[in-house]
Amino acid sequence: MESGLLESMERLEVEAGWWLDISGGEVKVVLLISVSHANKTIILDKWELATTPNLEAIEDHPHPTITVPTKTSHVEIVDGRATGAPLRLSFNKIFLCDPGPGKGDIVFTTKDLEAYSAYVWRFSQ
């Protein structure tokens, strides 16, 4: 876990890519959270490694696909209203094992995210 107080979203995205790349596959998911008091906005972006077509495939590097850090989910909470929900975090990618009985993915619904937003604004005054 890394936090970036006062860092731009662009810088946080670079760091998400760094964690996914440098870990050699050990880091499976990165969750970025950006809070803007000025706009009363919270942004949550989930980043994972994803395999995509290699648009630069050439004779020297003929691999048809590449694995790159990719934003796989985007949620915005503006004035307490969430769009882009639900936010799902894979149990396997967080705990690095299969879920046992009664366990499963972590899912934040629209209602959960809007309640989170209310909590953030209430206690950040």
ROSE-4610 file (N, C-alpha, C; in Angstrom, 1 decimal, always signed):
// ROSE-4610
residu = [M/M/M/E/E/E/S/S/S/G/G/G/L/L/L/L/L/L/E/E/E/S/S/S/M/M/M/E/E/E/R/R/R/L/L/L/E/E/E/V/V/V/E/E/E/A/A/A/G/G/G/W/W/W/W/W/W/L/L/L/D/D/D/I/I/I/S/S/S/G/G/G/G/G/G/E/E/E/V/V/V/K/K/K/V/V/V/V/V/V/L/L/L/L/L/L/I/I/I/S/S/S/V/V/V/S/S/S/H/H/H/A/A/A/N/N/N/K/K/K/T/T/T/I/I/I/I/I/I/L/L/L/D/D/D/K/K/K/W/W/W/E/E/E/L/L/L/A/A/A/T/T/T/T/T/T/P/P/P/N/N/N/L/L/L/E/E/E/A/A/A/I/I/I/E/E/E/D/D/D/H/H/H/P/P/P/H/H/H/P/P/P/T/T/T/I/I/I/T/T/T/V/V/V/P/P/P/T/T/T/K/K/K/T/T/T/S/S/S/H/H/H/V/V/V/E/E/E/I/I/I/V/V/V/D/D/D/G/G/G/R/R/R/A/A/A/T/T/T/G/G/G/A/A/A/P/P/P/L/L/L/R/R/R/L/L/L/S/S/S/F/F/F/N/N/N/K/K/K/I/I/I/F/F/F/L/L/L/C/C/C/D/D/D/P/P/P/G/G/G/P/P/P/G/G/G/K/K/K/G/G/G/D/D/D/I/I/I/V/V/V/F/F/F/T/T/T/T/T/T/K/K/K/D/D/D/L/L/L/E/E/E/A/A/A/Y/Y/Y/S/S/S/A/A/A/Y/Y/Y/V/V/V/W/W/W/R/R/R/F/F/F/S/S/S/Q/Q/Q]
num = [1/1/1/2/2/2/3/3/3/4/4/4/5/5/5/6/6/6/7/7/7/8/8/8/9/9/9/10/10/10/11/11/11/12/12/12/13/13/13/14/14/14/15/15/15/16/16/16/17/17/17/18/18/18/19/19/19/20/20/20/21/21/21/22/22/22/23/23/23/24/24/24/25/25/25/26/26/26/27/27/27/28/28/28/29/29/29/30/30/30/31/31/31/32/32/32/33/33/33/34/34/34/35/35/35/36/36/36/37/37/37/38/38/38/39/39/39/40/40/40/41/41/41/42/42/42/43/43/43/44/44/44/45/45/45/46/46/46/47/47/47/48/48/48/49/49/49/50/50/50/51/51/51/52/52/52/53/53/53/54/54/54/55/55/55/56/56/56/57/57/57/58/58/58/59/59/59/60/60/60/61/61/61/62/62/62/63/63/63/64/64/64/65/65/65/66/66/66/67/67/67/68/68/68/69/69/69/70/70/70/71/71/71/72/72/72/73/73/73/74/74/74/75/75/75/76/76/76/77/77/77/78/78/78/79/79/79/80/80/80/81/81/81/82/82/82/83/83/83/84/84/84/85/85/85/86/86/86/87/87/87/88/88/88/89/89/89/90/90/90/91/91/91/92/92/92/93/93/93/94/94/94/95/95/95/96/96/96/97/97/97/98/98/98/99/99/99/100/100/100/101/101/101/102/102/102/103/103/103/104/104/104/105/105/105/106/106/106/107/107/107/108/108/108/109/109/109/110/110/110/111/111/111/112/112/112/113/113/113/114/114/114/115/115/115/116/116/116/117/117/117/118/118/118/119/119/119/120/120/120/121/121/121/122/122/122/123/123/123/124/124/124/125/125/125]
x = [+0.8/+0.0/+0.9/+0.5/+1.2/+0.2/+0.4/-0.5/+0.3/-0.5/+0.2/-0.6/-0.4/-1.0/-0.5/-1.4/-1.1/-0.4/-0.4/+0.1/-1.0/-0.6/-1.6/-2.1/-3.2/-3.7/-2.8/-2.2/-1.3/+0.0/+0.5/+1.6/+1.3/+0.1/-0.4/-0.5/-1.0/-1.1/+0.3/+1.3/+2.7/+3.2/+2.9/+3.3/+2.6/+1.3/+0.5/+1.2/+1.5/+2.2/+3.6/+4.3/+5.6/+5.4/+4.5/+4.3/+3.9/+3.1/+2.7/+3.8/+4.6/+5.8/+6.9/+7.3/+8.6/+8.4/+7.2/+7.0/+7.1/+7.3/+7.4/+6.2/+5.0/+3.8/+3.3/+4.1/+3.7/+2.6/+2.6/+1.5/+0.4/-0.8/-1.8/-2.8/-3.0/-3.9/-3.5/-3.7/-3.4/-4.7/-5.0/-6.2/-5.7/-6.1/-5.7/-7.0/-6.7/-7.8/-7.4/-8.1/-7.8/-9.0/-8.7/-9.8/-9.5/-10.5/-10.4/-11.4/-10.9/-11.8/-12.4/-11.6/-12.1/-13.3/-13.3/-14.4/-15.4/-15.1/-15.9/-16.0/-14.9/-14.9/-13.9/-14.3/-13.4/-13.4/-12.2/-12.0/-11.3/-11.8/-11.1/-10.9/-9.6/-9.2/-8.5/-9.0/-8.3/-7.4/-6.2/-5.2/-4.7/-4.6/-4.1/-3.3/-2.5/-1.8/-2.9/-2.8/-3.8/-3.0/-3.4/-2.8/-3.6/-2.8/-3.5/-2.7/-3.3/-2.5/-1.3/-0.2/+1.1/+1.0/+0.7/+0.6/+1.9/+3.0/+4.3/+5.1/+4.3/+5.0/+5.7/+7.0/+7.8/+8.6/+9.4/+10.2/+11.1/+11.7/+12.7/+11.9/+10.7/+9.9/+8.5/+8.4/+7.2/+6.0/+6.1/+5.0/+3.7/+2.7/+1.4/+0.7/+1.1/+0.4/+1.5/+1.1/+2.0/+1.1/+1.7/+1.1/+1.5/+0.5/+0.8/-0.1/+0.4/-0.5/-1.7/-2.9/-4.1/-5.2/-5.8/-6.9/-8.1/-8.6/-9.6/-11.0/-10.9/-12.2/-12.0/-13.1/-13.0/-14.3/-14.3/-15.4/-15.2/-16.3/-16.2/-17.4/-17.1/-18.1/-18.1/-19.1/-19.2/-20.4/-20.2/-21.3/-22.1/-21.4/-22.1/-22.7/-22.6/-23.3/-22.2/-22.3/-21.3/-21.7/-20.7/-20.9/-19.8/-20.0/-19.0/-19.0/-19.9/-20.0/-20.7/-20.5/-19.7/-18.2/-17.5/-16.0/-15.7/-15.2/-15.0/-13.5/-13.0/-11.6/-11.6/-10.9/-10.8/-10.1/-10.8/-10.3/-8.9/-8.8/-7.5/-6.4/-6.7/-5.6/-5.2/-6.1/-5.8/-5.1/-5.6/-5.1/-4.2/-4.1/-3.2/-3.5/-4.8/-5.3/-6.7/-7.3/-8.7/-9.5/-10.7/-11.6/-12.1/-12.2/-12.7/-14.2/-14.9/-16.3/-16.7/-17.7/-18.2/-17.3/-16.3/-15.4/-15.7/-15.3/-15.4/-14.8/-15.1/-14.6/-15.1/-14.3/-14.7/-15.5/-16.7/-17.5/-18.1/-17.7/-18.3/-19.4/-20.6/-21.8/-21.9/-22.8/-23.0/-23.4/-24.2/-24.6/-23.4/-22.5/-21.3/-20.4/-20.2/-19.3/-19.9/-21.2/-21.8/-21.7/-21.8/-21.7/-20.2/-19.3/-17.9/-17.6/-18.2/-18.0/-18.6/-19.7/-20.3/-19.4/-18.8/-17.9/-16.6/-16.1/-14.9/-15.1/-16.2/-16.5/-16.9/-17.5/-17.9/-16.7/-15.7/-14.5/-13.3/-13.4/-12.3/-12.4/-13.4/-13.7/-12.7]
y = [-1.2/+0.0/+1.2/+2.2/+3.4/+4.5/+5.6/+6.8/+7.9/+8.8/+9.9/+11.2/+11.7/+12.9/+14.1/+14.8/+16.0/+15.6/+14.4/+14.0/+14.1/+14.4/+14.5/+13.0/+12.9/+11.6/+11.1/+11.9/+11.4/+10.8/+11.4/+10.8/+9.5/+9.5/+8.2/+7.1/+7.4/+6.4/+5.9/+6.8/+6.4/+5.4/+5.7/+4.9/+3.5/+3.5/+2.3/+1.4/+1.9/+1.2/+0.7/+1.5/+1.1/-0.1/-0.1/-1.2/-2.5/-2.4/-3.6/-4.1/-3.2/-3.6/-4.2/-3.4/-3.8/-5.0/-5.3/-6.5/-7.8/-7.8/-9.1/-10.0/-9.3/-10.1/-10.4/-10.0/-10.2/-9.3/-8.0/-7.1/-7.4/-7.7/-8.1/-7.0/-6.1/-5.0/-3.8/-2.6/-1.3/-0.5/+0.1/+0.9/+2.3/+3.2/+4.6/+5.4/+6.2/+7.0/+8.5/+9.3/+10.7/+11.5/+12.3/+13.1/+14.6/+15.3/+16.7/+17.5/+18.2/+19.0/+20.1/+20.7/+21.9/+21.5/+20.3/+19.8/+18.9/+18.6/+17.6/+16.3/+15.8/+14.6/+13.6/+12.4/+11.2/+10.3/+10.0/+9.1/+7.9/+6.7/+5.4/+4.7/+4.4/+3.7/+2.4/+1.4/+0.1/-0.2/-0.6/-0.9/-2.4/-3.0/-4.4/-4.6/-5.7/-6.1/-6.7/-6.3/-6.8/-7.1/-8.2/-8.6/-8.0/-7.3/-6.6/-6.9/-6.6/-6.8/-5.9/-6.5/-5.7/-5.0/-3.7/-2.9/-2.6/-2.9/-2.7/-4.0/-5.0/-6.3/-6.2/-6.5/-6.5/-7.8/-7.9/-9.1/-9.4/-8.3/-8.5/-8.9/-8.4/-8.6/-9.1/-10.3/-10.8/-11.2/-10.9/-11.3/-10.6/-11.3/-10.7/-10.0/-10.3/-9.6/-9.2/-8.2/-7.7/-7.5/-7.6/-7.4/-6.0/-5.2/-3.8/-3.4/-2.4/-1.9/-1.2/-1.5/-1.0/-0.6/+0.5/+0.9/+0.0/-0.8/-1.7/-1.3/-0.2/+0.2/+1.7/+2.5/+3.9/+4.3/+4.8/+5.2/+6.7/+7.5/+8.9/+9.1/+9.8/+10.2/+11.7/+12.3/+13.8/+14.2/+15.1/+15.6/+14.4/+13.3/+12.2/+11.2/+11.4/+10.5/+9.8/+8.4/+7.6/+7.1/+7.2/+6.6/+5.6/+4.6/+3.6/+2.4/+2.4/+1.3/+0.1/-1.1/-1.4/-1.5/-1.4/-1.6/-2.9/-3.8/-5.2/-5.5/-6.0/-6.4/-7.9/-8.5/-10.0/-10.5/-11.5/-12.1/-12.7/-13.4/-14.0/-13.0/-11.8/-10.8/-10.1/-10.0/-9.4/-10.3/-11.5/-12.5/-13.5/-13.6/-14.5/-16.0/-16.2/-17.6/-17.7/-18.9/-19.0/-18.8/-18.2/-18.0/-19.3/-19.4/-20.5/-20.4/-21.3/-21.2/-19.9/-19.2/-18.0/-16.8/-16.9/-15.8/-15.6/-14.4/-14.0/-12.7/-12.2/-10.9/-9.8/-8.7/-7.5/-6.6/-6.4/-5.6/-4.3/-3.2/-1.9/-1.5/-1.5/-1.1/+0.5/+1.0/+2.4/+2.9/+2.2/+2.6/+2.7/+1.6/+1.6/+2.8/+3.1/+4.2/+5.6/+5.7/+7.0/+7.2/+6.1/+6.2/+6.5/+5.9/+6.2/+7.7/+8.2/+9.6/+10.5/+10.2/+11.0/+11.0/+9.8/+9.7/+10.6/+10.5/+11.3/+12.8/+13.3/+14.7/+15.1/+14.3/+14.6/+14.8/+13.9/+13.9/+14.6/+15.2/+15.9/+17.4/+17.9/+19.3/+19.9]
z = [+0.0/+0.0/+0.0/-0.8/-0.9/-1.0/-0.3/-0.4/-1.0/-1.7/-2.3/-2.0/-0.8/-0.4/-1.2/-1.8/-2.6/-4.0/-4.4/-5.7/-6.7/-8.0/-9.0/-9.4/-10.0/-10.4/-11.5/-12.3/-13.3/-12.7/-11.6/-10.9/-10.2/-9.7/-9.0/-10.1/-11.3/-12.3/-12.7/-12.8/-13.1/-12.0/-10.7/-9.6/-9.7/-10.0/-10.2/-11.2/-12.3/-13.4/-12.9/-12.1/-11.6/-10.7/-9.8/-8.8/-9.6/-10.6/-11.4/-12.2/-12.8/-13.6/-12.8/-11.8/-11.0/-10.1/-9.8/-8.9/-9.6/-10.9/-11.6/-11.5/-11.3/-11.2/-9.8/-8.8/-7.4/-7.0/-7.4/-7.2/-8.2/-7.8/-8.8/-9.0/-8.1/-8.2/-7.4/-8.0/-7.4/-7.4/-6.2/-6.1/-5.8/-6.7/-6.5/-6.0/-5.0/-4.4/-4.4/-5.1/-5.2/-4.6/-3.6/-3.0/-3.3/-3.8/-4.1/-3.2/-2.2/-1.4/-2.2/-3.1/-3.9/-4.7/-5.3/-6.2/-5.5/-4.2/-3.5/-4.3/-4.8/-5.6/-5.1/-5.2/-4.9/-6.1/-6.5/-7.7/-7.2/-7.6/-7.3/-8.6/-8.9/-10.1/-9.7/-10.3/-10.1/-11.3/-11.1/-12.1/-11.9/-13.1/-13.1/-14.3/-14.4/-15.6/-16.6/-17.8/-18.8/-20.1/-20.7/-22.0/-23.1/-24.0/-25.1/-26.4/-27.6/-28.8/-28.8/-29.3/-29.5/-30.8/-30.8/-32.0/-32.6/-31.9/-32.4/-32.7/-32.9/-33.2/-34.5/-34.5/-35.6/-35.7/-36.7/-36.9/-35.7/-35.2/-34.0/-32.7/-32.6/-31.4/-31.9/-32.3/-33.0/-32.0/-30.7/-29.8/-30.2/-30.4/-30.9/-29.7/-28.5/-27.3/-26.4/-25.5/-24.5/-23.2/-22.1/-20.8/-20.2/-20.0/-19.6/-18.4/-17.6/-16.6/-17.3/-16.8/-17.4/-16.3/-16.5/-15.6/-16.0/-15.0/-15.3/-14.7/-13.8/-13.2/-12.8/-13.0/-12.6/-12.0/-10.8/-10.0/-9.7/-9.9/-9.4/-8.5/-7.4/-6.4/-6.3/-6.9/-6.9/-6.2/-5.2/-4.3/-3.8/-3.4/-2.7/-3.7/-5.0/-6.0/-6.7/-6.7/-7.3/-8.7/-9.6/-10.9/-11.2/-11.9/-12.3/-11.3/-10.3/-9.4/-10.0/-9.5/-8.3/-8.6/-7.5/-7.6/-7.0/-7.8/-7.4/-7.3/-6.2/-6.0/-5.8/-6.7/-6.8/-5.5/-4.9/-3.7/-4.0/-5.1/-5.5/-5.6/-6.2/-6.4/-5.2/-4.2/-2.9/-2.0/-1.8/-0.8/-1.4/-2.7/-3.4/-3.2/-3.0/-2.8/-3.2/-3.4/-3.7/-2.5/-2.7/-1.5/-0.9/+0.4/+1.0/+1.2/+1.9/+2.1/+2.8/+2.3/+2.8/+2.5/+1.6/+1.2/-0.3/-0.7/-2.1/-2.4/-3.6/-4.0/-3.0/-2.9/-2.2/-3.1/-2.9/-3.8/-3.1/-3.6/-3.1/-4.0/-3.5/-4.3/-4.3/-5.2/-5.2/-3.8/-3.1/-1.7/-0.8/-0.9/-0.1/-0.3/-1.6/-2.0/-1.6/-1.8/-1.4/+0.2/+0.9/+2.4/+2.7/+2.0/+2.2/+2.0/+0.9/+0.6/+1.7/+2.2/+3.3/+4.5/+4.8/+5.9/+5.7/+4.5/+4.2/+4.4/+3.8/+3.9/+5.4/+6.1/+7.5/+8.4/+8.2/+9.1/+8.5/+7.3/+6.8/+6.9/+7.6/+7.7/+8.6]
